[in-house]
């Protein structure tokens, strides 16, 4: 089974967290405990990506927006003019060439961060596509509450003893 499939199974289990049935909840918890260690490498890489997003890339984005404000045409109130085209909002630039040079310089300054993020994303994809050995605990029909509808059963079909 690929780790990517386990991500879906965990989501399916979490979608049933409000079901009031001790036997089912116990069986689902058993599976979460089996899946946890297998997904640990994915969580480590995701945390590193999140850290980049929260720190360096947020700093980059703040500086990028500052450059946009700096190079934008201003209205009578001194606020940047924003134009909307095809549902996309953009700053109307005073000197597009100077702005593009400034943005390119900023991108170069953060090139290592972008490279690091690409590497981490590649690692994440590789981990998610990796085959892993795991024997999930199958849930028998007698553990299921009587009021589960078809949609709820479909969510956990990978865990059901059929």
C-alpha positions in Angstrom: 0.0 0.0 0.0 1.3 3.5 -0.8 1.5 6.1 2.0 -0.7 8.3 -0.2 -3.5 5.8 0.4 -2.9 5.9 4.1 -3.4 9.7 4.1 -6.9 9.1 2.6 -7.7 6.4 5.2 -6.7 8.7 8.0 -9.0 11.4 6.5 -11.8 8.8 6.3 -11.3 7.8 9.9 -11.3 11.5 11.1 -14.5 12.1 9.2 -16.1 9.5 11.5 -14.9 11.0 14.8 -18.4 12.1 15.8 -19.9 8.6 15.4 -21.1 7.4 18.8 -20.1 3.8 18.9 -17.4 2.5 21.2 -16.5 -0.6 19.3 -16.1 1.2 16.0 -14.2 4.1 17.6 -11.9 1.5 19.3 -11.2 -0.3 16.0 -10.6 3.0 14.1 -8.2 4.1 16.9 -6.3 0.8 16.5 -5.8 1.7 12.8 -4.7 5.2 13.6 -2.1 3.7 16.0 -0.8 1.4 13.2 -0.7 4.2 10.6 1.0 6.8 12.8 4.6 5.4 12.8 4.4 4.7 9.0 3.4 8.3 8.4 6.0 9.8 10.7 8.6 10.6 7.9 5.9 12.4 6.0 5.0 14.5 9.0 8.6 15.4 9.5 8.9 16.7 5.9 5.6 18.5 6.1 6.7 20.3 9.3 9.9 21.5 7.5 7.8 22.8 4.6 5.5 24.5 7.0 8.4 26.1 8.8 9.7 27.5 5.5 6.3 28.8 4.7 5.8 30.4 8.0 9.2 32.0 8.2 11.4 32.7 5.1 8.6 32.5 2.5 6.4 34.8 4.6 9.3 37.2 4.9 9.8 37.0 1.1 6.1 37.7 0.5 6.0 40.7 2.8 9.0 42.2 1.0 7.4 41.4 -2.4 4.2 43.2 -1.4 6.3 46.1 -0.2 7.9 46.3 -3.6 4.5 46.2 -5.2 3.4 49.2 -3.1 6.7 51.0 -3.7 6.4 50.7 -7.6 2.7 51.1 -8.0 0.9 54.1 -9.4 -1.0 55.9 -6.6 -4.5 57.3 -6.6 -5.5 60.7 -5.2 -5.4 59.4 -1.7 -1.9 58.0 -2.0 -3.0 54.4 -2.2 -1.8 51.9 -4.8 -4.0 51.6 -7.8 -5.2 48.0 -8.3 -6.6 46.8 -11.6 -8.7 43.7 -12.0 -8.4 41.7 -15.3 -9.9 38.3 -15.9 -10.7 38.0 -12.2 -7.1 38.6 -11.1 -6.2 41.7 -9.2 -2.8 43.4 -9.9 -1.0 46.6 -8.9 -0.8 49.1 -11.7 2.9 49.7 -11.9 4.5 53.1 -12.5 7.7 51.6 -14.0 7.2 48.0 -14.8 10.9 47.5 -15.8 12.2 48.8 -12.5 9.6 46.7 -10.6 10.6 43.6 -12.6 14.3 44.2 -11.8 13.6 44.7 -8.1 11.5 41.5 -8.0 14.1 39.5 -9.8 16.7 40.7 -7.3 14.4 39.7 -4.4 13.9 36.2 -6.0 17.7 35.8 -6.3 18.1 36.7 -2.7 15.6 34.0 -1.7 16.7 31.4 -4.3 18.1 29.1 -1.7 14.8 29.1 0.2 12.8 28.3 -3.0 15.3 25.5 -3.8 15.0 24.1 -0.3 11.2 24.1 -0.6 11.3 22.3 -4.0 13.6 19.7 -2.5 11.3 19.2 0.4 8.3 18.9 -1.9 10.1 16.3 -4.0 10.9 14.4 -0.8 7.3 14.6 0.2 6.0 13.3 -3.1 8.6 10.5 -3.0 7.5 9.5 0.5 3.8 9.6 -0.4 4.4 7.4 -3.4 6.5 4.9 -1.5 5.1 1.4 -0.9 4.9 0.5 2.8 4.1 -2.7 4.6 1.2 -2.3 6.9 -1.6 -4.7 8.0 -4.6 -2.6 8.9 -7.1 -3.9 11.4 -10.3 -4.8 9.6 -13.5 -3.8 11.2 -16.3 -6.4 11.2 -19.9 -5.6 10.5 -20.9 -6.4 14.1 -18.8 -3.4 15.3 -20.6 -1.0 13.1 -23.4 1.2 14.4 -26.8 0.4 12.9 -27.3 4.0 11.7 -24.3 4.4 9.4 -25.5 5.5 5.9 -23.9 4.5 2.6 -21.7 7.6 2.4 -20.2 6.9 5.9 -19.6 3.2 5.0 -17.9 4.2 1.8 -15.5 6.5 3.8 -14.2 3.5 5.7 -14.5 0.8 3.0 -10.8 0.1 3.1 -11.1 -0.9 6.7 -14.2 -3.1 6.5 -14.2 -6.9 6.5 -16.1 -7.5 3.4 
